[in-house]
């Protein structure tokens, strides 16, 4: 339900570097970020992509 609402609003999927986060933290982020403006959320999503890339590089 949150995923559908998020994608309908922002036109891209919810992106979060979930390493170290529990289910409650992920849902809380979802519920907070759905209220962002499109520009703010796009920047947030890019930050999360950078975190994901960083975590992956650490494992190389």
Biopython code that builds the backbone (N, CA, C, O; Angstrom):
import numpy as np
from Bio.PDB.StructureBuilder import StructureBuilder

atoms = [
    (1, "UNK", "N", (0.818, -1.196, 0.000)),
    (1, "UNK", "CA", (0.000, 0.000, 0.000)),
    (1, "UNK", "C", (0.862, 1.261, 0.000)),
    (1, "UNK", "O", (0.656, 2.146, -0.831)),
    (2, "UNK", "N", (1.822, 1.355, 0.917)),
    (2, "UNK", "CA", (2.740, 2.498, 0.929)),
    (2, "UNK", "C", (3.563, 2.545, -0.346)),
    (2, "UNK", "O", (3.804, 3.616, -0.903)),
    (3, "UNK", "N", (3.989, 1.380, -0.804)),
    (3, "UNK", "CA", (4.798, 1.308, -2.014)),
    (3, "UNK", "C", (4.035, 1.858, -3.212)),
    (3, "UNK", "O", (4.591, 2.615, -4.007)),
    (4, "UNK", "N", (2.777, 1.487, -3.347)),
    (4, "UNK", "CA", (1.955, 1.971, -4.455)),
    (4, "UNK", "C", (1.744, 3.482, -4.368)),
    (4, "UNK", "O", (1.831, 4.181, -5.377)),
    (5, "UNK", "N", (1.471, 3.980, -3.175)),
    (5, "UNK", "CA", (1.264, 5.417, -2.983)),
    (5, "UNK", "C", (2.543, 6.193, -3.285)),
    (5, "UNK", "O", (2.503, 7.258, -3.901)),
    (6, "UNK", "N", (3.669, 5.654, -2.849)),
    (6, "UNK", "CA", (4.960, 6.295, -3.090)),
    (6, "UNK", "C", (5.230, 6.383, -4.588)),
    (6, "UNK", "O", (5.557, 7.450, -5.108)),
    (7, "UNK", "N", (5.091, 5.256, -5.274)),
    (7, "UNK", "CA", (5.384, 5.220, -6.709)),
    (7, "UNK", "C", (4.421, 6.110, -7.495)),
    (7, "UNK", "O", (4.823, 6.740, -8.473)),
    (8, "UNK", "N", (3.168, 6.167, -7.083)),
    (8, "UNK", "CA", (2.195, 7.035, -7.751)),
    (8, "UNK", "C", (2.575, 8.510, -7.588)),
    (8, "UNK", "O", (2.410, 9.303, -8.514)),
    (9, "UNK", "N", (3.078, 8.867, -6.420)),
    (9, "UNK", "CA", (3.431, 10.262, -6.164)),
    (9, "UNK", "C", (4.736, 10.665, -6.838)),
    (9, "UNK", "O", (4.809, 11.719, -7.469)),
    (10, "UNK", "N", (5.771, 9.828, -6.708)),
    (10, "UNK", "CA", (7.105, 10.217, -7.153)),
    (10, "UNK", "C", (7.496, 9.683, -8.527)),
    (10, "UNK", "O", (8.443, 10.184, -9.133)),
    (11, "UNK", "N", (6.791, 8.683, -9.026)),
    (11, "UNK", "CA", (7.065, 8.077, -10.340)),
    (11, "UNK", "C", (8.380, 7.299, -10.386)),
    (11, "UNK", "O", (8.913, 7.039, -11.465)),
    (12, "UNK", "N", (8.900, 6.931, -9.220)),
    (12, "UNK", "CA", (10.046, 6.024, -9.113)),
    (12, "UNK", "C", (9.879, 5.235, -7.820)),
    (12, "UNK", "O", (9.175, 5.675, -6.911)),
    (13, "UNK", "N", (10.527, 4.065, -7.734)),
    (13, "UNK", "CA", (10.329, 3.218, -6.554)),
    (13, "UNK", "C", (11.032, 3.773, -5.313)),
    (13, "UNK", "O", (11.989, 4.541, -5.410)),
    (14, "UNK", "N", (10.539, 3.368, -4.166)),
    (14, "UNK", "CA", (11.169, 3.713, -2.889)),
    (14, "UNK", "C", (12.544, 3.066, -2.844)),
    (14, "UNK", "O", (12.683, 1.863, -3.069)),
    (15, "UNK", "N", (13.548, 3.864, -2.555)),
    (15, "UNK", "CA", (14.926, 3.379, -2.493)),
    (15, "UNK", "C", (15.476, 3.710, -1.114)),
    (15, "UNK", "O", (15.419, 4.852, -0.659)),
    (16, "UNK", "N", (16.010, 2.685, -0.462)),
    (16, "UNK", "CA", (16.607, 2.892, 0.855)),
    (16, "UNK", "C", (17.717, 1.877, 1.057)),
    (16, "UNK", "O", (17.547, 0.689, 0.783)),
    (17, "UNK", "N", (18.847, 2.356, 1.537)),
    (17, "UNK", "CA", (19.935, 1.467, 1.927)),
    (17, "UNK", "C", (19.529, 0.878, 3.278)),
    (17, "UNK", "O", (19.641, 1.539, 4.310)),
    (18, "UNK", "N", (19.064, -0.347, 3.263)),
    (18, "UNK", "CA", (18.456, -0.925, 4.461)),
    (18, "UNK", "C", (19.447, -1.627, 5.388)),
    (18, "UNK", "O", (19.068, -2.095, 6.462)),
    (19, "UNK", "N", (20.699, -1.699, 4.982)),
    (19, "UNK", "CA", (21.696, -2.360, 5.824)),
    (19, "UNK", "C", (21.724, -1.696, 7.206)),
    (19, "UNK", "O", (21.904, -0.484, 7.320)),
    (20, "UNK", "N", (21.545, -2.500, 8.237)),
    (20, "UNK", "CA", (21.555, -2.001, 9.604)),
    (20, "UNK", "C", (20.213, -1.461, 10.083)),
    (20, "UNK", "O", (20.094, -1.009, 11.222)),
    (21, "UNK", "N", (19.209, -1.506, 9.222)),
    (21, "UNK", "CA", (17.879, -1.014, 9.596)),
    (21, "UNK", "C", (16.940, -2.185, 9.847)),
    (21, "UNK", "O", (17.032, -3.221, 9.190)),
    (22, "UNK", "N", (16.045, -2.009, 10.796)),
    (22, "UNK", "CA", (15.037, -3.044, 11.025)),
    (22, "UNK", "C", (13.735, -2.655, 10.318)),
    (22, "UNK", "O", (13.623, -1.568, 9.751)),
    (23, "UNK", "N", (12.779, -3.541, 10.363)),
    (23, "UNK", "CA", (11.505, -3.339, 9.665)),
    (23, "UNK", "C", (10.817, -2.048, 10.106)),
    (23, "UNK", "O", (10.260, -1.327, 9.279)),
    (24, "UNK", "N", (10.856, -1.761, 11.392)),
    (24, "UNK", "CA", (10.199, -0.561, 11.918)),
    (24, "UNK", "C", (10.869, 0.713, 11.402)),
    (24, "UNK", "O", (10.189, 1.691, 11.092)),
    (25, "UNK", "N", (12.187, 0.703, 11.312)),
    (25, "UNK", "CA", (12.911, 1.870, 10.805)),
    (25, "UNK", "C", (12.623, 2.098, 9.321)),
    (25, "UNK", "O", (12.494, 3.237, 8.872)),
    (26, "UNK", "N", (12.526, 1.015, 8.576)),
    (26, "UNK", "CA", (12.227, 1.124, 7.145)),
    (26, "UNK", "C", (10.824, 1.690, 6.940)),
    (26, "UNK", "O", (10.626, 2.591, 6.126)),
    (27, "UNK", "N", (9.858, 1.162, 7.676)),
    (27, "UNK", "CA", (8.484, 1.664, 7.560)),
    (27, "UNK", "C", (8.381, 3.122, 8.006)),
    (27, "UNK", "O", (7.642, 3.902, 7.405)),
    (28, "UNK", "N", (9.107, 3.488, 9.042)),
    (28, "UNK", "CA", (9.096, 4.879, 9.514)),
    (28, "UNK", "C", (9.670, 5.811, 8.446)),
    (28, "UNK", "O", (9.151, 6.905, 8.223)),
    (29, "UNK", "N", (10.742, 5.369, 7.792)),
    (29, "UNK", "CA", (11.326, 6.177, 6.713)),
    (29, "UNK", "C", (10.332, 6.334, 5.569)),
    (29, "UNK", "O", (10.170, 7.423, 5.017)),
    (30, "UNK", "N", (9.675, 5.241, 5.223)),
    (30, "UNK", "CA", (8.652, 5.261, 4.177)),
    (30, "UNK", "C", (7.581, 6.291, 4.516)),
    (30, "UNK", "O", (7.232, 7.130, 3.686)),
    (31, "UNK", "N", (7.067, 6.225, 5.730)),
    (31, "UNK", "CA", (5.975, 7.100, 6.150)),
    (31, "UNK", "C", (6.401, 8.564, 6.221)),
    (31, "UNK", "O", (5.590, 9.458, 5.978)),
    (32, "UNK", "N", (7.648, 8.812, 6.547)),
    (32, "UNK", "CA", (8.158, 10.184, 6.575)),
    (32, "UNK", "C", (8.390, 10.703, 5.166)),
    (32, "UNK", "O", (7.970, 11.805, 4.816)),
    (33, "UNK", "N", (9.065, 9.891, 4.365)),
    (33, "UNK", "CA", (9.481, 10.351, 3.042)),
    (33, "UNK", "C", (8.325, 10.526, 2.068)),
    (33, "UNK", "O", (8.447, 11.292, 1.111)),
    (34, "UNK", "N", (7.225, 9.851, 2.277)),
    (34, "UNK", "CA", (6.080, 9.994, 1.368)),
    (34, "UNK", "C", (5.513, 11.415, 1.402)),
    (34, "UNK", "O", (4.793, 11.821, 0.489)),
    (35, "UNK", "N", (5.839, 12.168, 2.457)),
    (35, "UNK", "CA", (5.359, 13.544, 2.595)),
    (35, "UNK", "C", (6.332, 14.571, 2.015)),
    (35, "UNK", "O", (6.037, 15.766, 2.012)),
    (36, "UNK", "N", (7.481, 14.120, 1.528)),
    (36, "UNK", "CA", (8.456, 15.029, 0.916)),
    (36, "UNK", "C", (7.920, 15.590, -0.395)),
    (36, "UNK", "O", (7.008, 15.031, -1.003)),
    (37, "UNK", "N", (8.502, 16.701, -0.813)),
    (37, "UNK", "CA", (8.248, 17.191, -2.171)),
    (37, "UNK", "C", (8.983, 16.262, -3.138)),
    (37, "UNK", "O", (9.850, 15.491, -2.729)),
    (38, "UNK", "N", (8.636, 16.341, -4.405)),
    (38, "UNK", "CA", (9.296, 15.494, -5.405)),
    (38, "UNK", "C", (10.795, 15.795, -5.442)),
    (38, "UNK", "O", (11.607, 14.871, -5.488)),
    (39, "UNK", "N", (11.168, 17.064, -5.422)),
    (39, "UNK", "CA", (12.589, 17.428, -5.468)),
    (39, "UNK", "C", (13.348, 16.919, -4.253)),
    (39, "UNK", "O", (14.443, 16.372, -4.384)),
    (40, "UNK", "N", (12.773, 17.097, -3.081)),
    (40, "UNK", "CA", (13.424, 16.627, -1.854)),
    (40, "UNK", "C", (13.588, 15.121, -1.870)),
    (40, "UNK", "O", (14.644, 14.603, -1.506)),
    (41, "UNK", "N", (12.557, 14.420, -2.286)),
    (41, "UNK", "CA", (12.622, 12.959, -2.287)),
    (41, "UNK", "C", (13.576, 12.439, -3.346)),
    (41, "UNK", "O", (14.238, 11.424, -3.129)),
    (42, "UNK", "N", (13.661, 13.107, -4.481)),
    (42, "UNK", "CA", (14.613, 12.692, -5.510)),
    (42, "UNK", "C", (16.034, 12.789, -4.961)),
    (42, "UNK", "O", (16.843, 11.884, -5.165)),
    (43, "UNK", "N", (16.337, 13.876, -4.269)),
    (43, "UNK", "CA", (17.660, 14.035, -3.657)),
    (43, "UNK", "C", (17.901, 12.966, -2.593)),
    (43, "UNK", "O", (19.001, 12.423, -2.493)),
    (44, "UNK", "N", (16.885, 12.666, -1.807)),
    (44, "UNK", "CA", (16.989, 11.632, -0.776)),
    (44, "UNK", "C", (17.254, 10.271, -1.421)),
    (44, "UNK", "O", (18.095, 9.508, -0.946)),
    (45, "UNK", "N", (16.535, 9.969, -2.502)),
    (45, "UNK", "CA", (16.728, 8.697, -3.201)),
    (45, "UNK", "C", (18.151, 8.596, -3.749)),
    (45, "UNK", "O", (18.766, 7.532, -3.676)),
    (46, "UNK", "N", (18.678, 9.687, -4.294)),
    (46, "UNK", "CA", (20.061, 9.676, -4.788)),
    (46, "UNK", "C", (21.053, 9.432, -3.652)),
    (46, "UNK", "O", (22.027, 8.699, -3.821)),
    (47, "UNK", "N", (20.807, 10.043, -2.501)),
    (47, "UNK", "CA", (21.661, 9.797, -1.328)),
    (47, "UNK", "C", (21.629, 8.324, -0.934)),
    (47, "UNK", "O", (22.660, 7.752, -0.582)),
    (48, "UNK", "N", (20.455, 7.715, -0.991)),
    (48, "UNK", "CA", (20.326, 6.296, -0.646)),
    (48, "UNK", "C", (21.056, 5.416, -1.661)),
    (48, "UNK", "O", (21.672, 4.420, -1.282)),
    (49, "UNK", "N", (20.994, 5.773, -2.941)),
    (49, "UNK", "CA", (21.727, 5.031, -3.968)),
    (49, "UNK", "C", (23.222, 5.113, -3.700)),
    (49, "UNK", "O", (23.939, 4.123, -3.848)),
    (50, "UNK", "N", (23.693, 6.290, -3.304)),
    (50, "UNK", "CA", (25.113, 6.438, -2.956)),
    (50, "UNK", "C", (25.489, 5.549, -1.780)),
    (50, "UNK", "O", (26.561, 4.943, -1.782)),
    (51, "UNK", "N", (24.622, 5.463, -0.773)),
    (51, "UNK", "CA", (24.889, 4.593, 0.380)),
    (51, "UNK", "C", (24.957, 3.129, -0.046)),
    (51, "UNK", "O", (25.838, 2.389, 0.393)),
    (52, "UNK", "N", (24.026, 2.714, -0.902)),
    (52, "UNK", "CA", (24.014, 1.330, -1.383)),
    (52, "UNK", "C", (25.313, 1.026, -2.121)),
    (52, "UNK", "O", (25.925, -0.020, -1.904)),
    (53, "UNK", "N", (25.731, 1.939, -2.991)),
    (53, "UNK", "CA", (26.982, 1.745, -3.734)),
    (53, "UNK", "C", (28.171, 1.674, -2.778)),
    (53, "UNK", "O", (29.060, 0.842, -2.957)),
    (54, "UNK", "N", (28.191, 2.533, -1.775)),
    (54, "UNK", "CA", (29.273, 2.529, -0.796)),
    (54, "UNK", "C", (29.357, 1.189, -0.069)),
    (54, "UNK", "O", (30.438, 0.616, 0.068)),
    (55, "UNK", "N", (28.206, 0.691, 0.398)),
    (55, "UNK", "CA", (28.194, -0.598, 1.096)),
    (55, "UNK", "C", (28.677, -1.726, 0.190)),
    (55, "UNK", "O", (29.382, -2.628, 0.642)),
    (56, "UNK", "N", (28.304, -1.680, -1.075)),
    (56, "UNK", "CA", (28.744, -2.717, -2.016)),
    (56, "UNK", "C", (30.240, -2.637, -2.262)),
    (56, "UNK", "O", (30.913, -3.665, -2.343)),
    (57, "UNK", "N", (30.764, -1.430, -2.380)),
    (57, "UNK", "CA", (32.201, -1.270, -2.591)),
    (57, "UNK", "C", (33.007, -1.768, -1.395)),
    (57, "UNK", "O", (34.113, -2.282, -1.561)),
    (58, "UNK", "N", (32.465, -1.619, -0.213)),
    (58, "UNK", "CA", (33.162, -2.101, 0.981)),
    (58, "UNK", "C", (33.359, -3.612, 0.968)),
    (58, "UNK", "O", (34.278, -4.127, 1.605)),
    (59, "UNK", "N", (32.500, -4.318, 0.247)),
    (59, "UNK", "CA", (32.591, -5.780, 0.224)),
    (59, "UNK", "C", (33.513, -6.305, -0.872)),
    (59, "UNK", "O", (33.728, -7.513, -0.966)),
    (60, "UNK", "N", (34.058, -5.426, -1.696)),
    (60, "UNK", "CA", (34.951, -5.874, -2.779)),
    (60, "UNK", "C", (36.323, -6.235, -2.259)),
    (60, "UNK", "O", (37.194, -6.630, -3.034)),
]
sb = StructureBuilder()
sb.init_structure("model")
sb.init_model(0)
sb.init_chain("A")
sb.init_seg("    ")
for serial, (resi, resn, name, xyz) in enumerate(atoms, 1):
    if name == "N":
        sb.init_residue(resn, " ", resi, " ")
    sb.init_atom(name, np.array(xyz, "f"), 0.0, 1.0, " ", f" {name:<3s}", serial, name[0])
structure = sb.get_structure()
